[in-house]
Amino acid sequence: MTTLGRRALAWCEEWNREHPWDHNAHHHAWIERHLPRRTGTALDVGCGTGELVRRLAARADHVTGLDLDPTCIETARRLLTGHRNVDLRCDDLLTADLPGGYDVVTALAVLHHVPFEPALERLTALLAPGGTLLVLGVYREQTVTDHLLSAVAVPANLVVGGVRTWRRGSARRPVAMTAPTAPATTTLREVRDAARRVTPGAVVRRHLFWRFSLLHTAPRAPG
């Protein structure tokens, strides 16, 4: 990287520190567009501090939020006090004792913390017949297209960060951004290959701001 490139990168990182915004929450609208207006049970995996759980609770009879980080669960319980249709659990997706049969399962920026294909198999197994699986994840850049889209996302990221900080009136980090992070290890091609094996017919799309989505509807029971 050239000296000019290093300076530009350092400037972008400083701007992001001063104008933080939650990239995952930015995609909540995509999840809500694909939710039924009313549903029975929902499971949010990697619920963090509970922002998506709160949104799901407005449409579902009961929502379970699952996260492995006890600090996040403690914060979510505090923020969701009064939501009687919410159950928050500190547990691991791959080993948690869950009843299954969920009408909606969501996983927002969590599958890169666990082996991707086993996690996708687990999420699918937890669905009720005809249930909806909504995954929003991060992927490891590999192709020319990946890197080109990343380059486009950088100035867009700066603009969105500036606008959101101005609207909030402060540069305080959103509560959800206190959750632990990890780098992505799975490429978009590997995501699509796993989806073909585990969730045939699922729609996998690339999104701006270094995200992909996976939308899958479980087969309905015969008859």
PENOR-V315258 format. One record per residue. PSI is psi in whole degrees, 0 to 359 (999 if undefined). D_LAST is the distance of its C-alpha to the last C-alpha in whole Angstrom. Layout:
# PENOR-V315258
psi | d_last
PSI | D_LAST
PSI | D_LAST
This chain:
# PENOR-V315258
psi | d_last
137 | 61
167 | 64
319 | 66
320 | 65
318 | 61
321 | 62
319 | 63
318 | 60
316 | 58
321 | 60
318 | 60
318 | 56
320 | 56
319 | 58
317 | 57
325 | 53
324 | 55
343 | 57
63 | 54
144 | 51
154 | 47
104 | 44
327 | 42
315 | 38
332 | 39
332 | 39
6 | 36
326 | 34
323 | 34
317 | 32
314 | 29
328 | 29
334 | 28
8 | 25
147 | 24
155 | 22
319 | 25
142 | 23
168 | 21
282 | 21
145 | 22
148 | 24
126 | 26
113 | 29
132 | 30
46 | 34
345 | 35
230 | 38
6 | 40
12 | 37
315 | 37
326 | 34
317 | 33
318 | 35
319 | 33
324 | 29
339 | 30
346 | 31
341 | 27
152 | 26
324 | 26
139 | 27
133 | 28
127 | 29
131 | 32
130 | 33
146 | 36
345 | 38
116 | 41
329 | 43
318 | 45
317 | 42
319 | 40
318 | 43
318 | 44
318 | 40
322 | 41
316 | 44
336 | 43
17 | 39
130 | 41
345 | 40
97 | 36
345 | 35
22 | 31
135 | 32
125 | 33
131 | 35
138 | 35
102 | 37
170 | 36
134 | 35
316 | 31
341 | 31
354 | 32
142 | 31
94 | 29
145 | 26
335 | 23
188 | 21
28 | 18
138 | 20
330 | 18
133 | 21
128 | 24
149 | 27
108 | 30
111 | 33
48 | 36
334 | 35
344 | 34
355 | 37
349 | 38
164 | 36
124 | 35
306 | 33
315 | 30
323 | 30
319 | 29
321 | 27
318 | 25
315 | 25
317 | 24
320 | 21
337 | 20
352 | 21
145 | 18
158 | 15
129 | 12
3 | 13
163 | 16
130 | 19
126 | 22
113 | 25
131 | 28
122 | 32
176 | 34
151 | 38
158 | 38
127 | 42
136 | 43
314 | 44
170 | 44
319 | 47
318 | 44
311 | 43
325 | 47
316 | 47
324 | 45
320 | 46
322 | 50
324 | 48
334 | 47
305 | 50
325 | 52
321 | 49
319 | 48
318 | 52
312 | 52
317 | 49
317 | 50
315 | 53
316 | 52
323 | 50
319 | 53
318 | 55
322 | 52
332 | 52
9 | 56
165 | 56
20 | 55
136 | 53
134 | 50
148 | 47
320 | 46
336 | 43
2 | 45
353 | 47
151 | 44
148 | 44
164 | 44
150 | 44
150 | 44
142 | 41
346 | 41
130 | 38
165 | 38
324 | 36
318 | 36
325 | 35
313 | 32
321 | 31
315 | 31
321 | 29
322 | 26
325 | 25
319 | 25
321 | 23
70 | 21
135 | 21
353 | 21
147 | 23
118 | 25
125 | 29
150 | 32
141 | 35
159 | 37
161 | 41
39 | 42
40 | 41
157 | 37
158 | 34
151 | 31
123 | 27
122 | 24
137 | 21
123 | 17
145 | 15
145 | 12
154 | 9
143 | 6
141 | 4
999 | 0
